[in-house]
Amino acid sequence: MFDKLLIANRGEIACRVIETARKMGLGTVSVYSDADRGARHVEMADEAVNIGSAAPSESYLRGEIIIEAAQSTGA
């Protein structure tokens, strides 16, 4: 089993995932781009990792960076 979940989404969907993870006793890690700094899902998560600039091609669409975030946080 696992005890920490990385959420590679944003906005309301990420917030709902975080709320559900908490109910299940899981820690949460949110990844975010520079454009999402200070967003609700970033603030709600137990941990947050910046994965790059605002452009999706330089952040959310770079799978290797998201995997690095998961590995570095133990998610």
Biopython code that builds the backbone (N, CA, C, O; Angstrom):
import numpy as np
from Bio.PDB.StructureBuilder import StructureBuilder

atoms = [
    (1, "MET", "N", (0.852, -1.187, 0.000)),
    (1, "MET", "CA", (0.000, 0.000, 0.000)),
    (1, "MET", "C", (0.889, 1.240, 0.000)),
    (1, "MET", "O", (2.111, 1.132, 0.099)),
    (2, "PHE", "N", (0.295, 2.377, -0.108)),
    (2, "PHE", "CA", (1.024, 3.637, -0.129)),
    (2, "PHE", "C", (0.403, 4.587, 0.883)),
    (2, "PHE", "O", (-0.742, 4.401, 1.298)),
    (3, "ASP", "N", (1.158, 5.603, 1.279)),
    (3, "ASP", "CA", (0.640, 6.551, 2.266)),
    (3, "ASP", "C", (0.691, 8.002, 1.800)),
    (3, "ASP", "O", (0.343, 8.913, 2.551)),
    (4, "LYS", "N", (1.126, 8.211, 0.560)),
    (4, "LYS", "CA", (1.203, 9.564, 0.016)),
    (4, "LYS", "C", (0.832, 9.528, -1.457)),
    (4, "LYS", "O", (1.248, 8.633, -2.193)),
    (5, "LEU", "N", (0.041, 10.515, -1.878)),
    (5, "LEU", "CA", (-0.479, 10.563, -3.236)),
    (5, "LEU", "C", (-0.041, 11.854, -3.917)),
    (5, "LEU", "O", (-0.214, 12.940, -3.364)),
    (6, "LEU", "N", (0.527, 11.736, -5.116)),
    (6, "LEU", "CA", (0.869, 12.913, -5.906)),
    (6, "LEU", "C", (-0.304, 13.225, -6.828)),
    (6, "LEU", "O", (-0.798, 12.345, -7.534)),
    (7, "ILE", "N", (-0.744, 14.475, -6.819)),
    (7, "ILE", "CA", (-1.839, 14.918, -7.672)),
    (7, "ILE", "C", (-1.256, 15.751, -8.799)),
    (7, "ILE", "O", (-0.741, 16.846, -8.573)),
    (8, "ALA", "N", (-1.341, 15.227, -10.012)),
    (8, "ALA", "CA", (-0.793, 15.925, -11.180)),
    (8, "ALA", "C", (-1.920, 16.571, -11.964)),
    (8, "ALA", "O", (-1.949, 16.517, -13.193)),
    (9, "ASN", "N", (-2.836, 17.174, -11.250)),
    (9, "ASN", "CA", (-3.951, 17.886, -11.842)),
    (9, "ASN", "C", (-4.040, 19.211, -11.113)),
    (9, "ASN", "O", (-3.241, 19.476, -10.215)),
    (10, "ARG", "N", (-4.988, 20.039, -11.481)),
    (10, "ARG", "CA", (-5.108, 21.335, -10.821)),
    (10, "ARG", "C", (-6.566, 21.736, -10.746)),
    (10, "ARG", "O", (-7.437, 21.066, -11.301)),
    (11, "GLY", "N", (-6.821, 22.818, -10.066)),
    (11, "GLY", "CA", (-8.185, 23.322, -9.970)),
    (11, "GLY", "C", (-9.068, 22.474, -9.078)),
    (11, "GLY", "O", (-8.596, 21.806, -8.158)),
    (12, "GLU", "N", (-10.363, 22.513, -9.370)),
    (12, "GLU", "CA", (-11.360, 21.847, -8.534)),
    (12, "GLU", "C", (-11.154, 20.341, -8.465)),
    (12, "GLU", "O", (-11.366, 19.736, -7.414)),
    (13, "ILE", "N", (-10.749, 19.737, -9.557)),
    (13, "ILE", "CA", (-10.513, 18.288, -9.539)),
    (13, "ILE", "C", (-9.432, 17.947, -8.525)),
    (13, "ILE", "O", (-9.598, 17.025, -7.727)),
    (14, "ALA", "N", (-8.332, 18.678, -8.549)),
    (14, "ALA", "CA", (-7.244, 18.427, -7.601)),
    (14, "ALA", "C", (-7.716, 18.632, -6.168)),
    (14, "ALA", "O", (-7.349, 17.861, -5.282)),
    (15, "CYS", "N", (-8.521, 19.654, -5.931)),
    (15, "CYS", "CA", (-9.027, 19.913, -4.579)),
    (15, "CYS", "C", (-9.881, 18.752, -4.081)),
    (15, "CYS", "O", (-9.780, 18.359, -2.919)),
    (16, "ARG", "N", (-10.709, 18.209, -4.945)),
    (16, "ARG", "CA", (-11.548, 17.070, -4.550)),
    (16, "ARG", "C", (-10.710, 15.824, -4.279)),
    (16, "ARG", "O", (-10.995, 15.066, -3.352)),
    (17, "VAL", "N", (-9.684, 15.620, -5.084)),
    (17, "VAL", "CA", (-8.792, 14.479, -4.855)),
    (17, "VAL", "C", (-8.092, 14.639, -3.506)),
    (17, "VAL", "O", (-7.981, 13.675, -2.749)),
    (18, "ILE", "N", (-7.620, 15.844, -3.202)),
    (18, "ILE", "CA", (-6.943, 16.103, -1.926)),
    (18, "ILE", "C", (-7.891, 15.850, -0.759)),
    (18, "ILE", "O", (-7.505, 15.217, 0.223)),
    (19, "GLU", "N", (-9.126, 16.337, -0.854)),
    (19, "GLU", "CA", (-10.101, 16.120, 0.218)),
    (19, "GLU", "C", (-10.351, 14.628, 0.442)),
    (19, "GLU", "O", (-10.408, 14.172, 1.584)),
    (20, "THR", "N", (-10.498, 13.882, -0.627)),
    (20, "THR", "CA", (-10.739, 12.441, -0.516)),
    (20, "THR", "C", (-9.518, 11.721, 0.050)),
    (20, "THR", "O", (-9.652, 10.827, 0.886)),
    (21, "ALA", "N", (-8.333, 12.109, -0.404)),
    (21, "ALA", "CA", (-7.102, 11.497, 0.113)),
    (21, "ALA", "C", (-6.989, 11.711, 1.618)),
    (21, "ALA", "O", (-6.605, 10.798, 2.350)),
    (22, "ARG", "N", (-7.317, 12.900, 2.075)),
    (22, "ARG", "CA", (-7.271, 13.178, 3.523)),
    (22, "ARG", "C", (-8.219, 12.269, 4.288)),
    (22, "ARG", "O", (-7.866, 11.735, 5.339)),
    (23, "LYS", "N", (-9.426, 12.095, 3.756)),
    (23, "LYS", "CA", (-10.398, 11.212, 4.411)),
    (23, "LYS", "C", (-9.881, 9.782, 4.494)),
    (23, "LYS", "O", (-10.239, 9.032, 5.402)),
    (24, "MET", "N", (-9.036, 9.414, 3.537)),
    (24, "MET", "CA", (-8.461, 8.069, 3.508)),
    (24, "MET", "C", (-7.175, 7.974, 4.321)),
    (24, "MET", "O", (-6.577, 6.902, 4.415)),
    (25, "GLY", "N", (-6.745, 9.091, 4.909)),
    (25, "GLY", "CA", (-5.532, 9.089, 5.715)),
    (25, "GLY", "C", (-4.250, 9.182, 4.916)),
    (25, "GLY", "O", (-3.179, 8.847, 5.423)),
    (26, "LEU", "N", (-4.341, 9.631, 3.671)),
    (26, "LEU", "CA", (-3.160, 9.741, 2.815)),
    (26, "LEU", "C", (-2.601, 11.157, 2.829)),
    (26, "LEU", "O", (-3.352, 12.131, 2.892)),
    (27, "GLY", "N", (-1.283, 11.264, 2.769)),
    (27, "GLY", "CA", (-0.638, 12.552, 2.569)),
    (27, "GLY", "C", (-0.773, 12.942, 1.107)),
    (27, "GLY", "O", (-0.979, 12.085, 0.248)),
    (28, "THR", "N", (-0.658, 14.231, 0.822)),
    (28, "THR", "CA", (-0.835, 14.691, -0.557)),
    (28, "THR", "C", (0.320, 15.573, -1.003)),
    (28, "THR", "O", (0.882, 16.351, -0.231)),
    (29, "VAL", "N", (0.651, 15.422, -2.276)),
    (29, "VAL", "CA", (1.664, 16.252, -2.927)),
    (29, "VAL", "C", (1.022, 16.819, -4.185)),
    (29, "VAL", "O", (0.498, 16.079, -5.018)),
    (30, "SER", "N", (1.070, 18.122, -4.311)),
    (30, "SER", "CA", (0.535, 18.770, -5.502)),
    (30, "SER", "C", (1.690, 19.309, -6.328)),
    (30, "SER", "O", (2.614, 19.915, -5.787)),
    (31, "VAL", "N", (1.643, 19.093, -7.632)),
    (31, "VAL", "CA", (2.623, 19.718, -8.512)),
    (31, "VAL", "C", (1.964, 20.947, -9.126)),
    (31, "VAL", "O", (0.753, 20.966, -9.350)),
    (32, "TYR", "N", (2.766, 21.969, -9.395)),
    (32, "TYR", "CA", (2.204, 23.205, -9.928)),
    (32, "TYR", "C", (3.219, 23.926, -10.793)),
    (32, "TYR", "O", (4.429, 23.776, -10.622)),
    (33, "SER", "N", (2.699, 24.714, -11.730)),
    (33, "SER", "CA", (3.553, 25.558, -12.565)),
    (33, "SER", "C", (3.614, 26.947, -11.940)),
    (33, "SER", "O", (2.892, 27.244, -10.989)),
    (34, "ASP", "N", (4.470, 27.780, -12.476)),
    (34, "ASP", "CA", (4.572, 29.152, -11.975)),
    (34, "ASP", "C", (3.226, 29.866, -12.021)),
    (34, "ASP", "O", (2.936, 30.693, -11.156)),
    (35, "ALA", "N", (2.403, 29.558, -13.016)),
    (35, "ALA", "CA", (1.093, 30.202, -13.154)),
    (35, "ALA", "C", (0.147, 29.820, -12.022)),
    (35, "ALA", "O", (-0.779, 30.569, -11.712)),
    (36, "ASP", "N", (0.369, 28.664, -11.404)),
    (36, "ASP", "CA", (-0.531, 28.174, -10.360)),
    (36, "ASP", "C", (-0.025, 28.411, -8.941)),
    (36, "ASP", "O", (-0.649, 27.974, -7.974)),
    (37, "ARG", "N", (1.086, 29.092, -8.821)),
    (37, "ARG", "CA", (1.614, 29.390, -7.486)),
    (37, "ARG", "C", (0.530, 30.125, -6.693)),
    (37, "ARG", "O", (-0.016, 31.117, -7.174)),
    (38, "GLY", "N", (0.223, 29.664, -5.521)),
    (38, "GLY", "CA", (-0.809, 30.297, -4.696)),
    (38, "GLY", "C", (-2.223, 29.820, -4.989)),
    (38, "GLY", "O", (-3.172, 30.300, -4.369)),
    (39, "ALA", "N", (-2.383, 28.883, -5.924)),
    (39, "ALA", "CA", (-3.711, 28.345, -6.236)),
    (39, "ALA", "C", (-4.209, 27.489, -5.070)),
    (39, "ALA", "O", (-3.420, 27.004, -4.259)),
    (40, "ARG", "N", (-5.512, 27.316, -5.002)),
    (40, "ARG", "CA", (-6.125, 26.597, -3.884)),
    (40, "ARG", "C", (-5.580, 25.176, -3.733)),
    (40, "ARG", "O", (-5.302, 24.742, -2.615)),
    (41, "HIS", "N", (-5.422, 24.448, -4.836)),
    (41, "HIS", "CA", (-4.940, 23.063, -4.724)),
    (41, "HIS", "C", (-3.499, 23.010, -4.221)),
    (41, "HIS", "O", (-3.104, 22.036, -3.580)),
    (42, "VAL", "N", (-2.720, 24.033, -4.502)),
    (42, "VAL", "CA", (-1.336, 24.094, -4.015)),
    (42, "VAL", "C", (-1.336, 24.346, -2.509)),
    (42, "VAL", "O", (-0.568, 23.733, -1.767)),
    (43, "GLU", "N", (-2.198, 25.246, -2.069)),
    (43, "GLU", "CA", (-2.295, 25.567, -0.643)),
    (43, "GLU", "C", (-2.868, 24.404, 0.168)),
    (43, "GLU", "O", (-2.478, 24.206, 1.318)),
    (44, "MET", "N", (-3.776, 23.646, -0.410)),
    (44, "MET", "CA", (-4.429, 22.548, 0.312)),
    (44, "MET", "C", (-3.521, 21.346, 0.534)),
    (44, "MET", "O", (-3.645, 20.654, 1.545)),
    (45, "ALA", "N", (-2.624, 21.095, -0.386)),
    (45, "ALA", "CA", (-1.790, 19.893, -0.322)),
    (45, "ALA", "C", (-0.816, 19.952, 0.853)),
    (45, "ALA", "O", (-0.410, 21.031, 1.286)),
    (46, "ASP", "N", (-0.451, 18.785, 1.357)),
    (46, "ASP", "CA", (0.543, 18.716, 2.430)),
    (46, "ASP", "C", (1.905, 19.187, 1.943)),
    (46, "ASP", "O", (2.654, 19.821, 2.685)),
    (47, "GLU", "N", (2.219, 18.873, 0.695)),
    (47, "GLU", "CA", (3.470, 19.303, 0.066)),
    (47, "GLU", "C", (3.151, 19.779, -1.340)),
    (47, "GLU", "O", (2.179, 19.333, -1.950)),
    (48, "ALA", "N", (3.974, 20.688, -1.851)),
    (48, "ALA", "CA", (3.795, 21.168, -3.222)),
    (48, "ALA", "C", (5.162, 21.303, -3.879)),
    (48, "ALA", "O", (6.127, 21.744, -3.256)),
    (49, "VAL", "N", (5.225, 20.914, -5.151)),
    (49, "VAL", "CA", (6.480, 20.942, -5.894)),
    (49, "VAL", "C", (6.274, 21.742, -7.176)),
    (49, "VAL", "O", (5.394, 21.429, -7.978)),
    (50, "ASN", "N", (7.088, 22.773, -7.365)),
    (50, "ASN", "CA", (7.042, 23.554, -8.599)),
    (50, "ASN", "C", (7.694, 22.735, -9.702)),
    (50, "ASN", "O", (8.808, 22.238, -9.543)),
    (51, "ILE", "N", (6.989, 22.599, -10.824)),
    (51, "ILE", "CA", (7.507, 21.780, -11.922)),
    (51, "ILE", "C", (7.859, 22.593, -13.161)),
    (51, "ILE", "O", (8.141, 22.016, -14.212)),
    (52, "GLY", "N", (7.850, 23.912, -13.062)),
    (52, "GLY", "CA", (8.289, 24.705, -14.208)),
    (52, "GLY", "C", (7.476, 25.951, -14.460)),
    (52, "GLY", "O", (6.648, 26.362, -13.648)),
    (53, "SER", "N", (7.738, 26.534, -15.605)),
    (53, "SER", "CA", (7.105, 27.799, -15.967)),
    (53, "SER", "C", (5.636, 27.597, -16.332)),
    (53, "SER", "O", (5.127, 26.476, -16.328)),
    (54, "ALA", "N", (4.973, 28.696, -16.644)),
    (54, "ALA", "CA", (3.533, 28.675, -16.890)),
    (54, "ALA", "C", (3.124, 27.845, -18.103)),
    (54, "ALA", "O", (2.037, 27.267, -18.116)),
    (55, "ALA", "N", (3.969, 27.781, -19.106)),
    (55, "ALA", "CA", (3.616, 27.041, -20.325)),
    (55, "ALA", "C", (3.494, 25.546, -20.027)),
    (55, "ALA", "O", (4.427, 24.955, -19.482)),
    (56, "PRO", "N", (2.366, 24.925, -20.371)),
    (56, "PRO", "CA", (2.208, 23.492, -20.117)),
    (56, "PRO", "C", (3.327, 22.644, -20.715)),
    (56, "PRO", "O", (3.719, 21.633, -20.132)),
    (57, "SER", "N", (3.835, 23.044, -21.861)),
    (57, "SER", "CA", (4.915, 22.271, -22.494)),
    (57, "SER", "C", (6.197, 22.306, -21.680)),
    (57, "SER", "O", (7.100, 21.498, -21.900)),
    (58, "GLU", "N", (6.279, 23.234, -20.743)),
    (58, "GLU", "CA", (7.457, 23.353, -19.885)),
    (58, "GLU", "C", (7.165, 22.939, -18.446)),
    (58, "GLU", "O", (8.002, 23.131, -17.564)),
    (59, "SER", "N", (5.992, 22.378, -18.206)),
    (59, "SER", "CA", (5.643, 21.969, -16.842)),
    (59, "SER", "C", (4.771, 20.712, -16.857)),
    (59, "SER", "O", (5.300, 19.602, -16.792)),
    (60, "TYR", "N", (3.462, 20.861, -16.941)),
    (60, "TYR", "CA", (2.539, 19.734, -16.804)),
    (60, "TYR", "C", (2.694, 18.648, -17.862)),
    (60, "TYR", "O", (2.360, 17.493, -17.600)),
    (61, "LEU", "N", (3.182, 18.981, -19.025)),
    (61, "LEU", "CA", (3.334, 17.985, -20.092)),
    (61, "LEU", "C", (4.698, 17.309, -20.094)),
    (61, "LEU", "O", (4.991, 16.511, -20.984)),
    (62, "ARG", "N", (5.523, 17.615, -19.121)),
    (62, "ARG", "CA", (6.845, 16.988, -19.014)),
    (62, "ARG", "C", (6.783, 15.885, -17.957)),
    (62, "ARG", "O", (7.043, 16.106, -16.774)),
    (63, "GLY", "N", (6.433, 14.711, -18.424)),
    (63, "GLY", "CA", (6.248, 13.577, -17.523)),
    (63, "GLY", "C", (7.437, 13.273, -16.644)),
    (63, "GLY", "O", (7.270, 12.887, -15.487)),
    (64, "GLU", "N", (8.645, 13.441, -17.177)),
    (64, "GLU", "CA", (9.838, 13.124, -16.383)),
    (64, "GLU", "C", (9.957, 14.027, -15.158)),
    (64, "GLU", "O", (10.461, 13.594, -14.122)),
    (65, "ILE", "N", (9.503, 15.265, -15.262)),
    (65, "ILE", "CA", (9.561, 16.183, -14.113)),
    (65, "ILE", "C", (8.534, 15.771, -13.060)),
    (65, "ILE", "O", (8.801, 15.855, -11.862)),
    (66, "ILE", "N", (7.376, 15.332, -13.502)),
    (66, "ILE", "CA", (6.351, 14.877, -12.562)),
    (66, "ILE", "C", (6.815, 13.607, -11.852)),
    (66, "ILE", "O", (6.589, 13.451, -10.652)),
    (67, "ILE", "N", (7.452, 12.714, -12.571)),
    (67, "ILE", "CA", (7.989, 11.499, -11.949)),
    (67, "ILE", "C", (9.082, 11.854, -10.944)),
    (67, "ILE", "O", (9.139, 11.271, -9.862)),
    (68, "GLU", "N", (9.941, 12.795, -11.287)),
    (68, "GLU", "CA", (10.969, 13.254, -10.341)),
    (68, "GLU", "C", (10.330, 13.813, -9.076)),
    (68, "GLU", "O", (10.810, 13.554, -7.973)),
    (69, "ALA", "N", (9.248, 14.578, -9.227)),
    (69, "ALA", "CA", (8.553, 15.139, -8.065)),
    (69, "ALA", "C", (8.006, 14.025, -7.182)),
    (69, "ALA", "O", (8.093, 14.100, -5.957)),
    (70, "ALA", "N", (7.446, 12.999, -7.797)),
    (70, "ALA", "CA", (6.924, 11.864, -7.029)),
    (70, "ALA", "C", (8.041, 11.150, -6.283)),
    (70, "ALA", "O", (7.896, 10.820, -5.105)),
    (71, "GLN", "N", (9.144, 10.914, -6.959)),
    (71, "GLN", "CA", (10.263, 10.210, -6.329)),
    (71, "GLN", "C", (10.883, 11.028, -5.204)),
    (71, "GLN", "O", (11.215, 10.483, -4.151)),
    (72, "SER", "N", (11.041, 12.321, -5.416)),
    (72, "SER", "CA", (11.706, 13.153, -4.402)),
    (72, "SER", "C", (10.857, 13.353, -3.150)),
    (72, "SER", "O", (11.390, 13.646, -2.080)),
    (73, "THR", "N", (9.533, 13.195, -3.278)),
    (73, "THR", "CA", (8.655, 13.372, -2.122)),
    (73, "THR", "C", (8.185, 12.052, -1.526)),
    (73, "THR", "O", (7.536, 12.033, -0.480)),
    (74, "GLY", "N", (8.510, 10.963, -2.184)),
    (74, "GLY", "CA", (8.070, 9.661, -1.703)),
    (74, "GLY", "C", (6.614, 9.356, -2.015)),
    (74, "GLY", "O", (6.011, 8.476, -1.399)),
    (75, "ALA", "N", (6.060, 10.072, -2.955)),
    (75, "ALA", "CA", (4.644, 9.849, -3.326)),
    (75, "ALA", "C", (4.531, 8.719, -4.340)),
    (75, "ALA", "O", (3.428, 8.385, -4.772)),
]
sb = StructureBuilder()
sb.init_structure("model")
sb.init_model(0)
sb.init_chain("A")
sb.init_seg("    ")
for serial, (resi, resn, name, xyz) in enumerate(atoms, 1):
    if name == "N":
        sb.init_residue(resn, " ", resi, " ")
    sb.init_atom(name, np.array(xyz, "f"), 0.0, 1.0, " ", f" {name:<3s}", serial, name[0])
structure = sb.get_structure()
